[in-house]
Amino acid sequence: MRLRTTLLGATACLATAGAAQAERGSDGEVRLTFPQAVSTLNSYLSGGTKDIIAGSMVTEPLARFDTEGNIVPTLVTEIPSRENGGIAADGKSITWTILPDLLWSDGTPVTADDVVFTAQYCMDPAGGCAQASKFASVASVEAVDPKTVRITFKDVQPNPFTAFVGTQSPVFQKAQFQNCLGAAAANCVEQNSMPIGTGPFRVTGFTVNDTVTMEANPNYRDPAKPAFATAVIKGGGDAVASARSVMETGEFDYAWNTQIAPEVQAQMTAAGKGQFVVAFGTLVERLEMNLTDPSPDLPEGERSTVRNPHPFLTDVRVRRALSMAIDRQTLVDVGYGEGGRPTCNLVPAPEQFASDNTDCLTQDMEGAKALLDEAGWVPGADGVREKDGMRLSILYQTTVNPIRQDFQALIKSWWNELGVEVELKTIDPGVFFGGDAGSPDTFQKFYADVEMYANNSDGPDPEVYLSNYLCSKIPSPETQWQGENVNRFCDPAYDALVAELSRTQDPAQRGEIARRLNDMLTRDGMVIVPLVHRGTLSARSNTLGGVAINAWDSEIWNTADWYRIK
């Protein structure tokens, strides 16, 4: 892993001389639009990208990843290494030094106690922390002095840059969140909606699932930044409308996640008001197979839990047949054009960790039918396959999004050709990714047989990402339905291999283990059925400068460097 110790504000490629000379707040308002409305600004209570990147404007980690995947300081003086003594010789601890004069947006000092508290907050098993994987290898976090934090790991940690590295794991102010530990976390509405942070902006108003308003943080560490006095994030609608509001009407400056058809992109670009920006990281559009029974006939608290295995998706032959029926290149052509690539991998990049798994790239309808025959599913009178009196019927859900609806229609037609009955369900993305434990429609609760969405590894090393599929990461009523292991996949061999990865230092061996883990979830198990390696595609106005879209961290990681082109 490459390290760089240059402070963010000095990263040459991110700002022009004009931007550096700007006065804080001199450029008025910057307006962002998300097709998925923000539901919380607490990254620890949401697995949804829209919440995490919105929160990145307010709360920050100790260090983050730049556009090349390098680790760069955010709230610390330098990146720890063995050479500077920050990483212990035995590989079991890492020590961070907080910037000496760093302040929260309310003007109080940031201290090591805040970092210690944040670890306690996420590591509390009753809190349902969505980013618990970041802390899975952590034994303790202690304040050495007011500005020094030592993280000790359970064992030798070849990749110590997990906790507090990357946007998914920011530092919270202890004074604000100290009464929000454990089960109380979800009920701290004010704290989760208006967190005090160290980022370039602070929250002034938040209408859940609608609008976030912000103003420049008066205590931001760079006195010349941000250039914008205020910021607005407006959510909801759809990707086409979001893109149009930047590319054609000029109502907004930046549109996140503009998943629209290639021909529509070309039409909008021709208007001359903006441009689409793309970066390839690890973002994969995929199908998730539910290994538990989501039947509404089960009582609440029993649906989609490990106590009730799925009646047919527990058979790998069925899952494999569903994958074999899909023409991934057609999906790319229809949905993404140059912004997508067919893939069979959950971890498609970087090269060190990418499996040579290509088996799924060729559609095989006859092979899929043969597998279902072998599994005992035979066509009934109406063409739908049956077995032991049960129809092969699937509820397939995803978010409201034109590309995803195109994908749903295509995949349904291919599965119908196999003799599979398919019901399609679409859910508002703000709800689907919202993390509300009371909602039946979140991706974590997974009250369907198959669901489709995309997310990605935070940073180039996939250890934490792959650890999301540990047995302990299964969402359940006991975890307030938090956890990224939405499939309810549990394999002791997988857990053991993740543990081996966490102990392995040799880069080549780490790559080999990561590829094996990827294959267990995809090629071998078909628990996850990857479809498209997506570029992160968004739109920016021609009047918005400083944008450096990032596929390894928060896409809008450097809003402090944004400015108005005049």
C-alpha positions in Angstrom: 0.0 0.0 0.0 1.4 3.4 -1.0 1.6 6.1 1.6 1.9 9.8 1.2 2.3 12.3 4.0 1.3 15.5 2.2 -1.6 17.3 3.8 -4.8 17.4 1.9 -4.8 21.1 1.4 -1.4 20.9 -0.3 -2.3 18.3 -2.8 -1.3 20.0 -6.0 -3.8 18.3 -8.4 -6.8 19.4 -6.4 -6.7 23.1 -6.4 -5.6 25.9 -8.6 -3.7 29.0 -7.5 -6.9 31.0 -7.7 -8.7 28.6 -5.4 -5.8 28.7 -2.9 -6.0 32.5 -2.7 -9.7 32.5 -2.2 -11.2 33.9 1.0 -13.4 31.5 3.1 -17.0 31.9 2.1 -16.3 34.3 -0.8 -18.0 32.1 -3.5 -21.5 32.0 -2.2 -23.4 28.8 -2.2 -22.7 25.4 -3.7 -25.7 23.2 -4.5 -25.6 19.4 -4.6 -28.3 17.0 -5.7 -28.6 13.3 -4.8 -31.2 11.0 -6.4 -31.2 9.2 -3.1 -32.2 11.6 -0.3 -30.0 11.7 2.8 -31.5 10.0 5.8 -28.8 10.4 8.4 -25.4 12.2 8.7 -24.1 9.5 11.0 -21.9 7.1 9.0 -22.0 4.6 11.8 -25.7 4.1 11.5 -26.0 3.7 7.7 -24.5 1.5 5.1 -25.9 3.8 2.4 -23.3 5.6 0.3 -25.5 8.7 0.1 -25.5 9.2 3.8 -21.7 8.5 4.1 -20.7 10.9 1.5 -23.0 13.6 2.8 -21.5 13.1 6.2 -18.0 13.5 4.8 -18.6 17.2 4.4 -19.0 17.5 8.2 -17.2 14.6 10.0 -13.8 13.3 9.1 -11.5 10.4 9.8 -7.9 10.6 11.0 -6.7 9.8 7.5 -8.3 9.0 4.1 -7.6 7.8 0.6 -6.9 10.2 -2.2 -7.9 9.7 -5.9 -5.0 7.3 -6.4 -5.6 5.2 -3.4 -2.8 6.7 -1.3 -3.4 7.2 2.4 -3.2 10.9 3.3 -3.5 12.7 6.6 -6.7 14.4 7.5 -6.7 15.2 11.3 -3.2 14.0 12.0 0.3 15.3 11.5 1.6 12.3 9.4 0.8 8.8 8.4 2.3 6.3 10.8 4.9 3.9 9.5 7.5 1.6 10.9 10.1 4.1 9.8 8.7 7.0 11.9 7.8 4.7 14.8 4.0 5.1 14.3 3.6 1.3 13.5 5.0 -0.9 16.2 7.8 -3.2 15.3 5.7 -6.2 16.3 2.8 -5.0 14.0 0.3 -5.1 16.8 -0.3 -1.4 17.3 -0.5 1.9 15.5 -0.1 5.4 17.0 -1.6 8.6 15.6 -0.8 12.2 16.5 -3.7 14.6 16.2 -3.0 18.1 14.7 -2.0 20.4 17.6 -4.6 23.2 17.2 -7.4 21.1 15.7 -10.9 22.3 16.7 -14.4 21.0 16.4 -16.8 23.3 14.6 -18.1 24.5 17.9 -14.6 25.8 18.7 -13.6 23.2 21.3 -10.4 21.2 20.9 -10.3 17.8 19.3 -8.6 15.4 21.7 -7.5 11.8 21.8 -10.5 11.1 24.1 -12.8 11.8 21.2 -11.1 9.1 19.2 -11.2 6.7 22.1 -14.9 7.4 22.6 -15.7 6.9 18.9 -14.1 3.5 19.0 -16.3 2.6 22.1 -19.3 4.0 20.2 -18.9 1.7 17.2 -17.6 -1.3 19.1 -20.6 -1.4 21.4 -22.4 -4.6 20.3 -25.8 -3.1 21.2 -25.3 -0.1 19.0 -25.7 -1.8 15.6 -22.7 0.0 14.1 -22.9 -0.4 10.3 -19.1 0.0 10.1 -18.2 -2.5 12.8 -15.9 -4.3 10.3 -13.5 -1.3 10.6 -12.9 -2.2 14.2 -13.1 -6.0 14.0 -9.3 -6.5 14.6 -9.1 -3.8 17.3 -8.3 -4.9 20.9 -8.2 -1.5 22.4 -7.9 2.3 21.7 -6.2 4.4 24.3 -5.2 8.0 24.8 -1.5 8.2 25.3 -1.8 11.9 25.9 -4.3 14.6 24.8 -3.1 14.5 21.2 -1.9 10.9 20.8 -3.9 7.8 20.2 -2.7 4.2 20.2 -4.8 1.5 18.6 -3.8 -2.0 19.7 -4.8 -5.0 17.6 -5.8 -8.5 18.7 -2.9 -9.9 16.6 -0.3 -8.8 14.1 -2.2 -6.5 11.8 -0.6 -6.3 8.3 -3.1 -3.6 7.3 -3.4 -1.3 10.3 -5.3 1.4 8.3 -8.8 0.3 9.0 -10.2 2.1 12.1 -10.5 5.9 11.5 -9.1 5.6 7.9 -11.6 6.5 5.2 -14.9 8.3 5.2 -16.8 5.3 6.7 -15.0 5.7 10.0 -15.0 9.3 11.1 -14.2 10.7 14.5 -17.1 11.9 16.6 -17.1 14.5 19.4 -17.4 12.8 22.7 -19.2 15.7 24.3 -22.0 15.5 21.8 -22.4 11.7 21.6 -21.5 10.5 25.1 -25.2 9.7 25.9 -25.6 7.8 22.6 -23.8 4.5 23.3 -25.2 1.1 22.6 -29.0 0.8 22.2 -29.4 4.6 22.6 -27.5 5.3 19.4 -30.5 5.2 17.0 -32.6 7.4 19.3 -30.1 10.3 19.3 -32.0 12.1 16.6 -30.4 15.6 17.0 -26.8 14.2 17.2 -27.3 11.9 14.1 -28.9 14.7 12.1 -26.5 17.6 13.1 -23.2 16.1 14.2 -20.4 18.5 15.3 -17.4 17.8 13.1 -14.1 19.0 11.8 -15.0 19.1 8.1 -15.2 22.2 5.9 -18.9 22.6 6.6 -21.2 22.4 9.6 -24.9 21.5 9.5 -27.5 24.3 9.9 -30.6 22.3 9.0 -31.7 18.8 8.1 -35.0 17.6 6.8 -34.7 13.8 6.8 -35.1 12.2 3.4 -35.1 15.7 1.8 -32.6 18.5 2.3 -29.4 19.2 4.2 -28.2 22.8 4.6 -24.7 23.7 5.8 -22.5 26.7 6.3 -18.7 27.1 6.2 -17.1 25.8 9.4 -15.7 28.9 11.0 -13.1 26.7 12.8 -11.9 24.7 9.8 -8.2 24.1 10.0 -7.4 26.0 6.8 -8.4 29.6 7.3 -8.9 30.2 3.5 -11.3 27.2 3.0 -13.9 26.4 2.1 -14.5 28.9 -0.6 -18.2 28.4 -0.4 -20.2 30.1 2.4 -23.1 27.7 2.3 -23.9 24.3 0.9 -27.2 22.6 0.1 -27.8 18.9 -0.5 -31.2 18.2 -2.1 -32.3 14.6 -2.3 -34.9 12.5 -4.0 -36.3 12.3 -7.5 -34.2 10.2 -9.9 -30.8 10.1 -11.5 -32.1 11.6 -14.8 -33.6 14.6 -13.0 -30.5 15.1 -10.9 -28.2 15.0 -13.9 -30.5 17.4 -15.9 -30.4 19.9 -13.0 -26.7 20.2 -13.5 -26.1 19.5 -17.2 -29.1 21.4 -18.7 -30.8 23.7 -16.3 -27.9 24.8 -14.1 -30.0 24.7 -11.0 -27.3 22.6 -9.2 -23.5 22.4 -9.2 -22.9 18.7 -8.6 -25.1 15.7 -9.1 -24.0 12.5 -7.3 -24.6 9.1 -8.8 -26.0 10.0 -12.2 -26.9 6.5 -13.3 -28.4 7.2 -16.7 -28.2 5.6 -20.1 -25.2 6.4 -22.3 -27.3 8.1 -25.0 -29.0 10.3 -22.5 -25.5 11.3 -21.1 -24.5 12.4 -24.6 -27.7 14.5 -25.1 -27.1 16.3 -21.8 -23.5 16.9 -22.5 -24.4 18.6 -25.7 -26.2 21.4 -23.7 -22.7 22.7 -22.7 -23.5 23.5 -19.1 -21.5 20.7 -17.4 -19.7 17.4 -17.8 -19.9 13.9 -16.5 -17.0 12.7 -14.3 -16.1 9.1 -13.7 -13.6 7.1 -11.7 -13.2 3.3 -11.5 -12.6 1.7 -8.1 -14.3 -1.3 -6.7 -18.0 -0.4 -7.2 -19.9 -3.4 -8.3 -23.6 -3.7 -9.2 -24.7 -7.1 -8.1 -27.5 -9.5 -7.1 -27.6 -10.6 -3.5 -29.2 -14.0 -2.8 -31.1 -14.3 0.4 -30.2 -17.6 2.2 -33.0 -17.1 4.7 -36.8 -17.2 4.2 -38.4 -13.8 3.7 -42.0 -15.1 3.6 -44.5 -12.7 5.1 -46.2 -15.8 6.5 -43.5 -15.9 9.2 -44.0 -13.7 12.3 -42.1 -10.4 12.5 -38.7 -11.1 14.0 -38.5 -14.4 12.2 -38.5 -13.3 8.6 -35.1 -13.3 6.9 -33.3 -14.6 10.0 -31.0 -17.6 10.2 -33.6 -19.4 12.1 -35.5 -20.0 8.9 -33.4 -21.1 5.9 -34.6 -20.2 2.4 -36.7 -22.9 0.8 -34.7 -23.0 -2.5 -31.9 -20.4 -2.6 -29.9 -22.5 -0.1 -29.3 -24.8 -3.1 -26.2 -23.6 -4.9 -27.5 -25.1 -8.1 -30.4 -22.8 -8.2 -28.3 -19.7 -7.5 -25.8 -20.8 -10.2 -28.5 -21.3 -12.7 -29.9 -17.8 -12.1 -26.4 -16.4 -12.7 -25.8 -18.4 -15.8 -29.0 -17.0 -17.4 -27.7 -13.4 -17.3 -26.0 -11.7 -20.3 -23.8 -9.2 -18.5 -22.4 -7.5 -21.6 -26.0 -6.6 -22.6 -26.5 -5.1 -19.2 -23.4 -2.9 -19.7 -24.5 -1.9 -23.1 -27.9 -0.9 -21.9 -27.0 0.8 -18.7 -23.5 2.1 -18.6 -21.6 2.1 -21.9 -18.0 3.3 -21.2 -18.9 3.7 -17.6 -19.2 -0.1 -16.9 -17.5 -3.4 -17.5 -19.0 -6.9 -17.1 -17.6 -8.7 -14.1 -17.8 -11.9 -12.1 -16.0 -10.5 -9.1 -17.1 -8.7 -5.9 -13.6 -7.3 -5.7 -12.7 -6.3 -9.3 -9.7 -4.0 -8.5 -6.9 -3.3 -7.8 -5.1 -6.0 -9.8 -3.4 -7.4 -6.8 -6.8 -8.6 -5.4 -8.8 -9.2 -8.6 -9.6 -12.9 -9.2 -9.3 -14.4 -12.7 -12.9 -15.4 -12.3 -14.5 -15.0 -15.7 -16.8 -18.0 -15.8 -20.0 -15.9 -15.7 -19.2 -13.7 -18.6 -20.8 -16.0 -21.2 -24.6 -16.5 -20.9 -25.5 -20.2 -20.8 -29.3 -20.7 -20.9 -29.2 -24.4 -21.7 -26.7 -25.0 -18.9 -28.9 -23.1 -16.5 -31.9 -25.2 -17.5 -30.0 -28.4 -17.0 -28.9 -27.3 -13.5 -32.5 -26.7 -12.5 -33.5 -30.0 -13.9 -30.7 -31.6 -11.9 -32.0 -29.8 -8.7 -35.4 -31.4 -9.2 -37.3 -28.3 -10.5 -39.4 -29.3 -13.4 -41.7 -27.1 -15.6 -45.3 -27.1 -14.5 -48.4 -26.8 -16.7 -47.9 -23.0 -17.0 -44.2 -23.3 -17.6 -43.2 -22.3 -14.1 -40.9 -24.8 -12.5 -42.2 -26.7 -9.5 -40.7 -29.1 -6.9 -42.5 -30.8 -4.0 -45.6 -28.6 -4.6 -43.6 -25.3 -4.5 -43.4 -23.0 -7.4 -40.0 -21.5 -8.3 -41.1 -17.9 -7.6 -38.8 -15.0 -6.8 -39.4 -11.6 -5.4 -36.7 -9.4 -6.8 -36.2 -5.9 -5.3 -34.1 -2.9 -5.9 -34.2 0.9 -5.8 -36.1 3.2 -8.0 -33.7 4.0 -10.8 -34.1 3.9 -14.6 -31.0 1.7 -15.2 -32.0 -0.7 -12.4 -35.5 -1.0 -13.7 -34.0 -1.8 -17.2 -31.8 -4.4 -15.5 -34.8 -5.8 -13.6 -36.8 -6.2 -16.9 -34.0 -7.9 -18.7 -33.1 -10.3 -15.9 -36.8 -11.1 -15.3 -37.1 -12.0 -19.0 -34.0 -14.3 -18.8 -35.3 -16.0 -15.6 -38.8 -16.4 -17.1 -37.1 -18.2 -20.0 -35.7 -20.6 -17.4 -39.1 -21.3 -16.0 -38.7 -19.0 -13.0 -41.6 -16.8 -11.9 -40.4 -13.3 -11.0 -42.2 -10.5 -9.2 -40.4 -7.1 -9.3 -40.4 -4.6 -6.5 -38.9 -1.1 -6.5 -38.2 0.9 -3.3 -37.4 4.6 -2.8 -33.6 4.7 -2.5 -33.8 6.9 0.6 -35.7 4.2 2.3 -33.8 1.2 0.9 -30.4 2.6 2.0 -31.7 4.5 5.0 -30.9 2.0 7.7 -34.2 2.5 9.6 -34.7 -0.5 11.8 -38.4 -0.1 11.7 -38.8 -0.1 8.0 -39.6 -3.4 6.1 -37.8 -2.1 3.0 -34.2 -1.7 3.9 -31.5 -3.7 2.0 -30.3 -5.0 5.4 -33.7 -6.3 6.4 -34.0 -8.0 3.0 -37.7 -9.0 2.9 -37.2 -10.4 -0.6 -35.5 -13.4 -2.3 -33.1 -11.4 -4.4 -32.0 -7.8 -4.3 -29.8 -5.6 -6.4 -27.6 -2.7 -5.5 -24.0 -1.5 -5.6 -21.4 -0.6 -3.0 -17.6 -0.7 -2.8 -14.6 -1.2 -0.7 -13.4 1.9 1.2 -9.8 2.0 0.1 -7.8 -0.3 -2.2 -7.2 -3.1 0.4 -10.3 -5.3 0.6 -9.8 -6.9 4.0 -12.4 -4.9 5.8 -14.8 -5.2 2.9 -14.5 -8.9 2.7 -14.9 -9.2 6.4 -18.5 -7.8 6.0 -19.5 -11.4 5.2 -18.4 -12.9 8.5 -21.0 -14.9 10.4 -21.0 -12.1 13.0 -22.0 -9.4 10.5 -25.5 -10.9 9.7 -28.2 -8.3 10.2 -30.9 -9.4 12.7 -33.4 -7.9 15.1 -30.7 -8.2 17.8 -28.4 -5.9 15.8 -31.2 -3.4 14.9 -30.9 -4.9 11.4 -27.4 -3.4 10.9 -24.7 -5.4 9.2 -23.5 -5.8 5.5 -23.9 -9.6 5.4 -27.3 -9.2 3.9 -27.2 -12.7 2.4 -27.1 -14.3 5.9 -24.1 -16.2 4.6 -22.2 -18.1 7.3 -19.2 -20.4 6.6 -16.6 -21.1 9.3 -14.1 -21.7 6.6 -14.7 -18.2 5.2 -14.4 -16.7 8.7 -11.1 -18.6 9.2 -9.7 -17.3 5.9 -10.6 -13.7 6.8 -8.7 -14.2 10.1 -5.7 -15.6 8.1 -5.8 -12.5 5.8 -5.7 -10.3 8.9 -2.5 -12.0 10.0 -0.8 -12.1 6.6 1.8 -9.5 5.8 3.2 -10.6 2.5 1.5 -8.7 -0.3 1.4 -11.6 -2.7 -0.1 -13.9 -0.1 -2.7 -11.2 0.9 -3.7 -11.0 -2.8 -4.1 -14.8 -3.0 -6.2 -15.0 0.1 -8.4 -12.1 -1.0 -9.0 -13.8 -4.3 -10.0 -17.0 -2.6 -12.5 -15.2 -0.4 -13.9 -13.4 -3.4 -14.3 -16.8 -5.2 -16.1 -18.3 -2.2 -18.7 -15.7 -2.3 -19.0 -15.6 -6.1 -17.7 -18.3 -8.4 -18.0 -21.1 -5.9 -21.0 -20.1 -3.8 -23.0 -17.7 -6.0 -24.1 -16.1 -2.8 -23.3 -12.8 -4.5 -23.9 -12.6 -8.2 -21.8 -9.7 -9.6 -23.1 -8.0 -12.8 -21.2 -4.8 -13.6 -18.0 -3.2 -12.5 -19.3 0.4 -12.4 -17.4 3.5 -12.7 -18.5 6.1 -10.2 -20.4 8.5 -12.5 -21.5 12.0 -11.5 -22.1 15.4 -13.1 -20.5 18.7 -12.3 -21.2 22.2 -13.6 -18.7 24.0 -15.8 -18.7 26.7 -13.1 -17.6 24.4 -10.3 -13.8 24.0 -9.9 -11.6 21.8 -7.7 -13.7 18.6 -8.3 -11.5 15.5 -8.0 -13.9 12.5 -8.0 -12.6 9.7 -5.8 -13.4 6.1 -6.2 -11.5 5.0 -3.1 -13.1 7.2 -0.4 -15.9 9.7 -0.3 -16.6 10.7 -3.9 -16.7 14.3 -2.8 -13.8 14.0 -0.4 -12.3 17.3 -1.1 -15.2 19.8 -0.9 -12.9 22.1 1.0 -11.1 22.6 -2.3 -14.2 23.3 -4.4 -14.6 26.9 -5.7 -16.6 28.9 -8.2 -15.1 29.4 -11.6 -15.9 33.0 -12.5 
